Amino acid sequence: MADLILSGNNMPTMSSREIAELTGSRHDNVKRSAERLAADHILTSPLEGSDYEHRGNIYQQYRFNKRDSLVLVARLSPEFTAAVVDRWQYLEEQASLPSWARNLTKEARIALEDLSSQVDHYKGETNRLNAVCNDLAENLKSGLTPVEFCRMLNGVNLNRVQPVLVERKRLLRTPHGYRSAAAYRDKLFTERRYLNRDDRPCEKVVLTQKGAKWLYAQYEQGRLEMRKDWDGHYSHVLFDDQENVA
């Protein structure tokens, strides 16, 4: 079957030889039908011939825009109109591709379409996750610790939140509480120092908005430890509803 040819206005065209292949007709019959339609002024574009080589011989073919090719097929072999419509869909898809992609093998096109589908899936999942994270982060109360944040997330084992972050080297355990690892200070966490009821110095870390998003992503990825009675659902409660949380 002929390769994709673009006309001067960058629109794809279909050859009389290609129409003959699609309809199972003789090429000379297709050309004669086209000439009769052109003589009757039924075609929108004048017939323009182009040469092609076949088994060492040079022959002439005509090229048609979409409308004229469908008129020709309807006159020549109406039962093959669907096949020509399908071919036009393929030609138009090819024309919309960048030039480097037009000559890919069928296997390469399938692989490219599969990759595109995966990219769309992950893009959709990323947008969904960002929407939830933004929902949580925008409602982040000043001074919220990782444990207080995880109190909003269904099923998290609150006793293991900070130890897990220490194990992953995001936090450091000190005699006075917790501090942020240097690499994540002022990025995921900020530090607060205060005196407790006994006037003893204490240290704690609170989440930045970026830290809240990161911690929620850890939750959805199953990287936080969960309670034994967790129901298996990943869900959250907005901070405006905190008074409703047990």
URPE-V373233 format. One record per pair of residues at least 4 apart in sequence whose C-alpha atoms are under 7 Angstrom apart, sorted by the first residue. I is the first residue (numbers start at 1). GAP is how many residues later the second one is. D is the distance in Angstrom with one decimal. If there is no record, write none. Layout:
I&GAP&D ; I&GAP&D
This chain:
1&17&6.0 ; 2&16&6.2 ; 4&8&6.7 ; 4&87&6.5 ; 5&7&5.6 ; 5&8&5.9 ; 6&4&5.1 ; 6&5&5.1 ; 6&6&4.3 ; 6&7&6.1 ; 7&4&5.2 ; 7&5&6.0 ; 7&6&6.5 ; 12&79&6.5 ; 12&80&6.6 ; 12&83&6.5 ; 13&50&6.1 ; 13&51&5.4 ; 13&52&5.0 ; 13&53&6.8 ; 14&4&6.6 ; 14&49&5.4 ; 14&50&5.3 ; 14&51&6.6 ; 15&4&6.4 ; 15&46&6.6 ; 15&47&5.6 ; 15&48&4.2 ; 15&49&6.2 ; 16&4&6.2 ; 16&11&6.8 ; 16&14&6.4 ; 16&15&6.5 ; 16&45&5.7 ; 16&46&5.2 ; 16&47&6.0 ; 17&4&6.4 ; 17&10&5.7 ; 17&44&6.3 ; 18&4&6.2 ; 19&4&6.1 ; 20&4&5.7 ; 20&5&4.7 ; 20&6&5.9 ; 20&7&5.3 ; 20&10&6.3 ; 21&4&6.7 ; 22&61&6.7 ; 22&62&6.8 ; 23&54&6.6 ; 23&57&5.6 ; 25&4&7.0 ; 25&5&6.9 ; 26&4&6.5 ; 27&4&6.3 ; 28&4&6.2 ; 29&4&6.2 ; 30&4&6.2 ; 31&4&6.2 ; 32&4&6.3 ; 33&4&6.3 ; 34&4&6.1 ; 34&38&6.4 ; 35&4&6.1 ; 36&4&6.3 ; 37&4&6.3 ; 37&5&5.3 ; 37&6&6.1 ; 38&4&5.9 ; 38&5&5.4 ; 38&8&6.9 ; 43&25&5.6 ; 44&24&6.6 ; 47&15&6.4 ; 48&14&5.7 ; 48&15&6.5 ; 49&11&6.1 ; 49&12&5.5 ; 49&13&4.7 ; 50&10&5.5 ; 50&11&5.5 ; 50&12&6.3 ; 51&7&6.4 ; 51&8&5.6 ; 51&9&4.5 ; 51&10&6.3 ; 52&6&5.7 ; 52&7&5.5 ; 52&8&6.2 ; 53&4&5.5 ; 53&5&4.6 ; 53&6&6.2 ; 54&4&6.4 ; 64&4&5.8 ; 64&5&5.5 ; 65&4&6.1 ; 66&4&6.4 ; 67&4&6.3 ; 68&4&6.1 ; 69&4&6.2 ; 70&4&6.0 ; 70&11&6.8 ; 71&4&6.3 ; 72&4&6.0 ; 73&4&5.4 ; 73&5&6.0 ; 73&8&6.1 ; 74&4&4.3 ; 74&7&6.4 ; 80&4&6.6 ; 81&4&6.2 ; 82&4&6.2 ; 83&4&6.2 ; 84&4&6.1 ; 85&4&6.3 ; 86&4&6.4 ; 87&4&6.2 ; 88&4&6.0 ; 89&4&6.2 ; 90&4&6.1 ; 91&4&6.1 ; 92&4&6.3 ; 93&4&6.7 ; 94&8&5.9 ; 97&4&6.1 ; 97&5&6.3 ; 98&4&6.9 ; 104&4&5.8 ; 104&5&6.1 ; 105&4&6.2 ; 106&4&6.2 ; 107&4&6.2 ; 108&4&6.0 ; 109&4&6.1 ; 110&4&6.1 ; 111&4&6.1 ; 112&4&6.1 ; 113&4&6.1 ; 114&4&6.3 ; 115&4&6.2 ; 116&4&6.2 ; 117&4&6.2 ; 118&4&6.2 ; 119&4&5.9 ; 120&4&6.1 ; 121&4&6.2 ; 122&4&5.9 ; 123&4&6.2 ; 124&4&6.2 ; 125&4&6.1 ; 126&4&6.0 ; 127&4&6.1 ; 128&4&6.5 ; 129&4&6.1 ; 130&4&5.9 ; 131&4&6.1 ; 132&4&6.4 ; 133&4&5.9 ; 133&80&4.9 ; 133&83&6.6 ; 134&4&5.7 ; 135&4&6.7 ; 136&4&6.3 ; 136&102&6.6 ; 137&72&5.1 ; 137&75&5.8 ; 137&76&6.4 ; 139&100&6.0 ; 143&63&5.3 ; 144&4&5.9 ; 144&5&6.3 ; 144&62&5.2 ; 144&63&6.1 ; 145&4&6.1 ; 145&60&6.0 ; 145&61&4.2 ; 145&62&5.8 ; 146&4&6.1 ; 146&60&6.5 ; 146&61&6.4 ; 147&4&6.3 ; 147&11&5.9 ; 147&14&6.1 ; 150&6&6.5 ; 150&8&6.8 ; 151&7&7.0 ; 152&84&5.5 ; 152&85&5.1 ; 153&82&6.1 ; 153&83&4.5 ; 153&84&6.6 ; 154&80&6.2 ; 154&81&5.5 ; 154&82&5.9 ; 155&71&5.5 ; 155&72&5.6 ; 155&75&4.7 ; 156&68&6.9 ; 156&69&6.2 ; 156&70&4.4 ; 156&71&5.8 ; 157&4&6.7 ; 157&68&5.7 ; 157&69&4.7 ; 157&70&4.7 ; 160&4&5.9 ; 160&65&6.6 ; 161&4&6.4 ; 162&4&6.2 ; 163&4&6.2 ; 164&4&6.3 ; 165&4&6.2 ; 165&5&5.3 ; 165&6&5.5 ; 166&4&5.8 ; 166&5&4.6 ; 166&6&5.6 ; 166&7&6.8 ; 169&12&6.7 ; 170&10&6.3 ; 170&11&5.3 ; 170&14&6.7 ; 171&7&6.6 ; 171&8&5.7 ; 171&9&4.6 ; 171&10&5.1 ; 172&6&5.6 ; 172&7&5.1 ; 172&8&5.9 ; 172&9&5.9 ; 173&4&6.1 ; 173&5&4.8 ; 173&6&6.6 ; 174&4&5.5 ; 176&25&6.7 ; 176&26&4.7 ; 176&27&5.6 ; 177&25&6.0 ; 177&26&4.9 ; 177&27&5.9 ; 178&25&5.7 ; 178&26&5.1 ; 178&27&6.3 ; 179&12&6.4 ; 179&24&6.6 ; 179&25&6.1 ; 179&26&5.8 ; 180&4&6.4 ; 180&5&5.4 ; 180&9&6.3 ; 180&11&6.9 ; 180&25&6.4 ; 181&4&6.2 ; 184&4&5.4 ; 184&5&6.4 ; 185&4&5.3 ; 185&5&5.8 ; 186&4&5.0 ; 187&21&6.8 ; 187&23&6.8 ; 187&24&6.8 ; 188&19&6.0 ; 188&20&5.5 ; 188&22&5.7 ; 188&23&3.7 ; 189&16&6.1 ; 189&17&5.5 ; 189&18&4.6 ; 189&19&5.4 ; 189&22&6.1 ; 190&15&5.6 ; 190&16&5.4 ; 190&17&6.3 ; 190&18&6.7 ; 191&13&5.9 ; 191&14&4.5 ; 191&15&6.2 ; 192&11&5.9 ; 192&12&5.4 ; 192&13&6.0 ; 193&8&7.0 ; 193&9&5.7 ; 193&10&4.6 ; 193&11&6.5 ; 194&7&5.7 ; 194&8&5.4 ; 194&9&6.6 ; 195&4&4.9 ; 195&5&5.2 ; 195&6&4.6 ; 195&7&5.8 ; 196&4&5.4 ; 196&5&6.5 ; 196&6&6.6 ; 207&4&5.2 ; 207&5&5.8 ; 208&4&6.2 ; 209&4&6.4 ; 210&4&6.2 ; 211&4&6.0 ; 212&4&6.2 ; 213&4&6.2 ; 214&4&6.3 ; 215&4&6.3 ; 216&4&6.4 ; 217&4&6.1 ; 218&4&6.4 ; 218&5&5.1 ; 218&6&6.4 ; 219&4&5.8 ; 219&5&5.5 ; 220&14&6.5 ; 226&4&6.5 ; 237&4&6.6 ; 238&4&6.9
